[in-house]
Amino acid sequence: WRCLEGAAWSAEPAVQFSVWRKLGSIEAPWAAEARAGMDLLPQAQVWADAPAPVQHLDSNGAILAQGDTVVLIKDLVVKGANFTAKRGTAVRAISLVADNGAQIEGRVEGQRIVILTEFVRRK
């Protein structure tokens, strides 16, 4: 990972942005120092300031999209609705929770519920 220190001085904004993000994910003191010392080009600074996109992944790591059909992989007790969503139940036309990649919304037994993505797989 030390090669990132040299790549931080690249003239390419895309390389600078990639190094910026990768150094941010490394929890070593040298990475924090290297990131603090970076002088980003204006275009790379715009990319770095933008929020990271939220990805919704199922239990197998497949990317979920708005309107997908998923299947429950575990019986889920639905709080406040007095029923259990059974394993194998298909949830059609899911909605993605915009600010939380670990949650989706869907209808089960006529109720609109929030489901954690770790308990579903894409059909």
C-alpha positions as CSV (number, residue, x, y, z in Angstrom):
1,W,0.0,0.0,0.0
2,R,3.0,2.3,0.3
3,C,2.9,2.8,-3.5
4,L,-0.1,5.0,-2.9
5,E,2.2,7.7,-1.5
6,G,3.9,8.1,-4.8
7,A,0.7,7.8,-6.8
8,A,-0.8,10.7,-4.8
9,W,1.3,13.1,-6.9
10,S,0.0,11.9,-10.2
11,A,-1.1,14.6,-12.7
12,E,-4.3,12.6,-13.5
13,P,-7.4,13.6,-11.4
14,A,-8.8,10.1,-11.6
15,V,-5.6,8.6,-10.1
16,Q,-5.6,11.3,-7.4
17,F,-9.2,10.6,-6.5
18,S,-8.6,6.8,-6.3
19,V,-5.6,7.3,-4.1
20,W,-7.6,9.7,-1.9
21,R,-10.4,7.2,-1.4
22,K,-8.1,4.2,-0.8
23,L,-6.0,6.1,1.7
24,G,-9.2,7.1,3.6
25,S,-10.0,3.4,4.0
26,I,-6.6,2.5,5.5
27,E,-6.4,3.0,9.2
28,A,-2.7,3.3,9.5
29,P,-1.0,6.6,10.7
30,W,1.1,6.8,7.5
31,A,-2.0,6.7,5.4
32,A,-3.6,9.6,7.3
33,E,-0.4,11.6,7.0
34,A,-0.2,10.9,3.2
35,R,-3.8,11.9,2.7
36,A,-3.4,15.1,4.7
37,G,-0.4,16.0,2.6
38,M,-2.2,15.5,-0.7
39,D,-2.9,18.6,-2.9
40,L,-5.7,17.6,-5.1
41,L,-6.4,19.1,-8.6
42,P,-9.7,21.0,-8.7
43,Q,-11.5,18.2,-10.7
44,A,-10.3,15.5,-8.2
45,Q,-11.4,17.7,-5.3
46,V,-14.9,17.8,-6.7
47,W,-15.0,14.0,-6.9
48,A,-13.5,13.7,-3.4
49,D,-16.1,16.0,-1.9
50,A,-19.0,14.1,-3.5
51,P,-20.6,11.5,-1.2
52,A,-19.8,7.9,-2.0
53,P,-22.7,6.1,-3.8
54,V,-24.8,3.8,-1.6
55,Q,-24.8,0.2,-2.9
56,H,-27.4,-2.3,-1.8
57,L,-26.0,-5.9,-1.8
58,D,-27.9,-9.1,-1.0
59,S,-26.6,-11.9,1.2
60,N,-24.5,-13.3,-1.7
61,G,-23.0,-9.9,-2.7
62,A,-25.2,-9.4,-5.7
63,I,-26.2,-5.8,-6.4
64,L,-29.8,-5.0,-5.8
65,A,-31.7,-2.5,-8.0
66,Q,-35.1,-0.7,-7.6
67,G,-37.9,-3.0,-8.7
68,D,-36.0,-6.3,-8.3
69,T,-37.5,-9.4,-6.8
70,V,-35.8,-10.9,-3.8
71,V,-36.4,-14.0,-1.7
72,L,-36.1,-14.2,2.1
73,I,-33.4,-16.6,3.3
74,K,-34.6,-16.6,7.0
75,D,-37.9,-16.4,8.9
76,L,-38.3,-12.8,10.0
77,V,-40.5,-11.7,12.8
78,V,-42.2,-8.5,11.7
79,K,-42.5,-6.1,14.7
80,G,-45.8,-4.3,15.1
81,A,-47.6,-6.5,12.5
82,N,-47.9,-9.7,14.5
83,F,-46.8,-12.1,11.7
84,T,-43.6,-13.9,10.6
85,A,-42.4,-13.5,7.1
86,K,-41.4,-17.1,6.2
87,R,-38.2,-18.2,4.5
88,G,-38.6,-18.5,0.8
89,T,-41.2,-15.7,0.5
90,A,-40.7,-13.7,-2.7
91,V,-40.7,-9.9,-2.2
92,R,-41.5,-8.3,-5.6
93,A,-40.8,-4.7,-6.7
94,I,-38.5,-3.7,-3.9
95,S,-37.6,-0.1,-3.1
96,L,-34.1,0.9,-2.0
97,V,-33.6,3.0,1.1
98,A,-31.7,5.9,-0.3
99,D,-29.4,6.7,2.6
100,N,-28.9,3.1,4.0
101,G,-27.4,0.4,1.9
102,A,-28.3,-2.3,4.4
103,Q,-32.1,-1.8,4.1
104,I,-34.8,-2.3,1.4
105,E,-38.5,-1.9,1.5
106,G,-41.1,-4.3,0.1
107,R,-44.6,-5.8,0.6
108,V,-45.0,-9.0,2.5
109,E,-48.5,-10.3,3.2
110,G,-50.0,-6.9,2.3
111,Q,-47.7,-4.9,4.7
112,R,-45.0,-2.6,3.5
113,I,-41.9,-3.5,5.7
114,V,-38.2,-2.6,5.9
115,I,-36.0,-5.6,5.4
116,L,-32.3,-5.9,6.0
117,T,-30.4,-6.9,2.9
118,E,-28.4,-9.5,4.7
119,F,-31.6,-11.6,4.9
120,V,-32.5,-11.6,1.2
121,R,-31.0,-13.0,-2.0
122,R,-31.8,-11.8,-5.5
123,K,-34.1,-14.0,-7.5
